[in-house]
Amino acid sequence: MSAVLAPTTVTKSPLSGVNILIEGPTGTGKTTSLKTLADAGLELFCLFTESGLESLTGAWTDHGKEIPSNVHWHVLPQASTNFNVLADSATKINTMALEALAKMSDPDRSKHNQFINLLRALTDFEDQRTGRRFGAVDSWGTGRVLAIDSLTGINPIALSLVVGGKPVKSQSDWGIAQDQIEKLLRKLCDGCRCHFVLTAHIEREVDQVFGGVKLTVSTLGRALAPKIPPMFSDVVLSYREGARFLWSTDNAQADLKARNLPIRSGLEQNFGAIVERWKSRGGVIE
């Protein structure tokens, strides 16, 4: 008579996963650093809104290594247009009054559904590498990490959700699009147990209060940008010194946070240090 195996007990983590915002200029290693999430033993799910897949896979293949089995991805196709549409839009801008342009609506707005496709991908993540489906992101535990690369790619699809191809956007159009992004990020940061990483580009703006230059996350409008960093447990600046790709949690020009990293510059781009710090505080990989 064969023995009956006892069911495996999975220890539930008392802590939800960490929420990390990695911001920085283009070419500073933001996408490539996601590799270290898989190296840290997490099951990595990357949702690309820009052309970052090659950078991620190259972190292994460029060094003659196979992409590990705990790495999954889904690339969200960007909307494309043709030159006739661009010419028609340019003609309207050239011939119509600004007020008339602002009152226009796009009859084909329903075709601009990339933001809806993004939400559907989060509702049931399909790994385009294997064809497997992994269910809703908010059903995942702390053994998984969702990485969205990047906020910069979310910005235009949130705006096109509202206006379609409308050539001139009103203040209310911008406000509705900003609200959609804010709701999405709050759900991912506060309504999910898995780890969450968001990459974003930065913009340089004049600090209206203290003067000088301020580094802010690149998103739709000035009203939304300051709301984003407080949602995250760690906000890290990615930068490059020569051939070295580094992180900083200590830059007076940027609103950075360091709950799981030391407060200094020159940090190695390695999510493993963040995961280990989270574990030391009681986090358990489920």
C-alpha positions in Angstrom: 0.0 0.0 0.0 1.5 3.3 -1.1 2.0 6.1 1.4 -0.2 9.1 1.3 1.8 12.3 1.0 0.8 15.1 3.4 -0.2 18.4 1.7 2.6 20.9 1.5 2.2 23.8 3.9 3.1 27.2 2.5 4.0 29.8 5.1 2.1 33.0 4.5 4.3 36.1 4.7 3.3 38.6 7.3 4.5 41.3 5.0 3.4 42.1 1.5 6.0 42.5 -1.1 8.1 45.7 -1.6 7.1 48.4 -4.1 10.1 49.9 -5.9 10.3 52.8 -8.3 13.5 52.9 -10.4 13.7 56.3 -12.1 16.5 57.7 -14.3 17.6 58.8 -17.7 17.7 56.5 -20.7 20.6 54.1 -20.9 21.3 53.9 -17.1 20.5 50.2 -16.6 16.9 50.4 -15.4 15.6 47.5 -17.5 18.8 45.4 -17.3 18.7 45.6 -13.5 15.5 43.6 -13.5 17.6 40.5 -14.1 18.7 40.6 -10.4 15.1 40.0 -9.3 15.2 36.6 -10.9 18.7 36.0 -9.5 17.3 36.7 -6.0 15.0 33.7 -6.4 11.8 35.5 -7.3 9.6 34.5 -10.2 9.9 37.5 -12.5 7.0 38.7 -14.6 7.8 41.7 -16.9 5.1 43.7 -18.6 6.7 45.9 -21.3 5.0 49.0 -22.5 8.2 50.0 -24.4 10.9 48.1 -26.3 12.8 46.8 -23.3 12.6 43.0 -23.8 15.8 42.8 -25.8 17.7 44.7 -23.0 16.3 42.2 -20.4 17.0 39.0 -22.3 20.4 40.4 -23.3 21.4 40.5 -19.6 21.8 36.7 -20.0 22.2 36.0 -23.7 24.9 38.6 -24.2 27.0 36.7 -21.7 26.4 33.3 -23.2 23.8 32.3 -20.5 20.3 30.8 -20.9 17.3 32.8 -19.8 16.2 31.1 -16.6 12.8 29.4 -16.4 11.6 31.8 -13.6 11.5 34.7 -16.1 8.3 35.5 -18.0 7.2 38.5 -20.1 4.3 40.1 -21.9 4.9 42.9 -24.4 2.0 45.3 -24.9 1.9 46.4 -28.5 2.0 50.2 -29.0 -0.6 51.9 -31.1 0.5 52.6 -34.7 -0.8 55.1 -37.1 -0.3 55.8 -40.8 0.9 58.9 -42.6 -2.7 59.7 -43.9 -3.9 60.0 -40.3 -0.9 62.2 -39.4 -1.5 64.4 -42.5 -5.2 64.7 -41.7 -4.4 65.8 -38.1 -1.8 68.3 -39.3 -4.3 69.8 -41.8 -6.8 70.3 -39.1 -4.2 71.9 -36.8 -3.2 74.2 -39.7 -6.7 75.3 -40.8 -8.9 75.2 -37.7 -9.2 77.5 -34.8 -7.8 76.3 -31.4 -11.2 76.4 -29.8 -12.7 74.3 -32.5 -9.8 71.8 -32.2 -10.3 71.5 -28.5 -14.0 70.7 -28.9 -13.3 67.9 -31.4 -13.8 64.2 -30.6 -12.2 61.3 -32.3 -14.9 58.9 -33.8 -12.3 56.1 -33.7 -11.4 56.6 -30.0 -12.5 53.1 -29.2 -9.6 51.8 -31.3 -7.2 53.4 -28.8 -7.6 50.6 -26.3 -4.0 49.9 -25.3 -4.6 51.0 -21.7 -7.6 48.5 -21.5 -5.3 45.8 -22.9 -2.8 46.7 -20.1 -5.5 46.1 -17.5 -6.5 42.9 -19.1 -2.9 41.6 -19.0 -2.9 42.3 -15.3 -6.2 40.5 -14.9 -4.7 37.3 -16.4 -1.0 37.5 -17.1 -0.1 35.6 -20.3 3.5 34.7 -20.6 4.4 35.2 -24.3 7.5 33.2 -23.8 5.6 29.9 -23.1 1.9 30.7 -23.7 1.1 29.9 -20.1 -1.4 32.0 -18.1 -0.8 32.9 -14.5 -4.0 34.5 -13.4 -4.6 37.9 -11.9 -1.7 39.8 -10.5 -3.6 40.6 -7.3 -3.9 36.9 -6.6 -0.1 36.4 -6.5 2.0 35.9 -3.4 5.4 37.2 -2.4 7.2 34.6 -4.4 6.4 36.6 -7.5 7.4 40.1 -8.7 5.6 42.2 -11.3 7.9 44.6 -13.2 6.4 47.2 -15.5 8.8 48.8 -17.9 7.9 51.5 -18.0 5.7 54.3 -16.8 6.8 56.3 -19.8 5.0 53.9 -22.0 1.8 54.0 -19.9 1.5 57.8 -20.2 0.5 58.0 -23.9 -1.9 55.1 -23.8 -3.7 56.5 -20.8 -4.1 59.8 -22.7 -5.2 58.1 -25.9 -7.8 56.2 -23.9 -9.4 59.5 -23.1 -8.9 61.4 -26.4 -8.1 59.0 -29.1 -6.3 60.8 -31.9 -7.7 64.2 -30.9 -5.0 66.8 -31.8 -5.6 69.2 -29.0 -6.2 68.1 -25.4 -8.2 70.0 -22.9 -7.3 70.4 -19.2 -10.1 67.9 -18.3 -8.7 65.4 -20.8 -5.3 65.5 -19.0 -7.0 65.2 -15.6 -9.0 62.1 -16.5 -5.9 60.4 -17.9 -3.9 61.3 -14.8 -6.6 59.8 -12.7 -6.4 56.5 -14.6 -2.7 56.2 -14.0 -3.0 57.1 -10.3 -5.7 54.5 -9.8 -3.6 51.8 -11.5 -0.5 52.5 -9.5 -2.4 52.7 -6.2 -4.0 49.3 -7.0 -0.6 47.8 -7.7 1.1 49.3 -4.7 -1.7 48.9 -2.1 -3.9 46.1 -3.5 -1.4 43.4 -4.4 0.7 41.1 -2.2 3.4 40.4 -4.8 6.5 42.5 -5.2 6.1 45.4 -7.6 8.8 47.3 -9.6 8.1 50.2 -11.9 10.7 51.9 -14.1 10.3 55.5 -15.2 12.3 58.2 -17.0 12.9 61.5 -15.3 12.4 65.2 -16.2 14.3 68.2 -15.1 12.2 71.1 -13.9 12.8 74.3 -12.1 11.9 74.1 -8.4 9.3 76.8 -7.9 9.8 76.9 -4.1 13.6 76.6 -3.5 15.0 77.4 -7.0 17.5 75.2 -8.8 16.7 72.1 -10.8 14.4 69.3 -9.6 14.4 65.7 -11.0 10.8 64.4 -11.2 9.3 61.2 -12.5 8.2 61.6 -16.1 4.4 61.3 -16.3 1.3 63.3 -17.4 1.4 66.7 -16.0 2.9 68.3 -12.9 0.0 67.5 -10.7 0.5 63.7 -10.9 4.3 63.5 -10.6 4.6 64.4 -6.9 1.9 61.8 -6.0 3.8 58.9 -7.4 6.9 58.5 -5.1 5.0 58.3 -1.8 3.2 55.2 -3.1 6.5 53.2 -3.1 8.6 51.8 -0.3 11.8 52.7 -2.1 12.4 55.3 -4.8 15.8 54.9 -6.4 17.7 57.0 -9.0 19.5 55.0 -11.7 22.6 56.6 -13.2 25.9 55.8 -15.0 29.5 56.6 -14.2 31.6 55.7 -17.2 30.9 52.0 -17.8 29.4 51.5 -14.3 25.6 51.4 -13.8 24.7 52.5 -10.3 21.8 53.4 -7.9 21.5 56.4 -5.6 19.1 56.9 -2.7 20.8 60.2 -1.8 20.3 63.0 -4.3 19.0 66.4 -3.2 17.5 67.1 -6.6 15.1 64.1 -6.5 12.4 62.8 -4.1 14.0 59.5 -3.2 13.2 56.9 -0.5 15.3 54.2 1.1 13.3 51.8 3.3 15.3 48.7 2.2 18.6 50.3 1.0 21.3 52.4 2.5 21.0 56.1 2.0 23.9 56.8 -0.3 25.1 56.9 -3.9 27.3 54.4 -5.7 25.0 51.4 -4.9 25.3 48.3 -7.0 22.2 47.8 -9.1 21.0 44.6 -7.3 17.5 43.9 -6.2 18.8 41.0 -4.1 19.9 43.5 -1.4 16.3 44.8 -1.2 14.8 41.3 -1.0 17.2 40.3 1.8 16.4 43.4 3.7 12.7 42.7 3.3 13.3 39.1 4.6 15.2 40.4 7.6 12.1 42.4 8.6 9.9 39.3 8.5 9.1 38.9 4.8 8.7 35.3 3.6 8.8 34.1 0.0 5.5 32.2 -0.5 
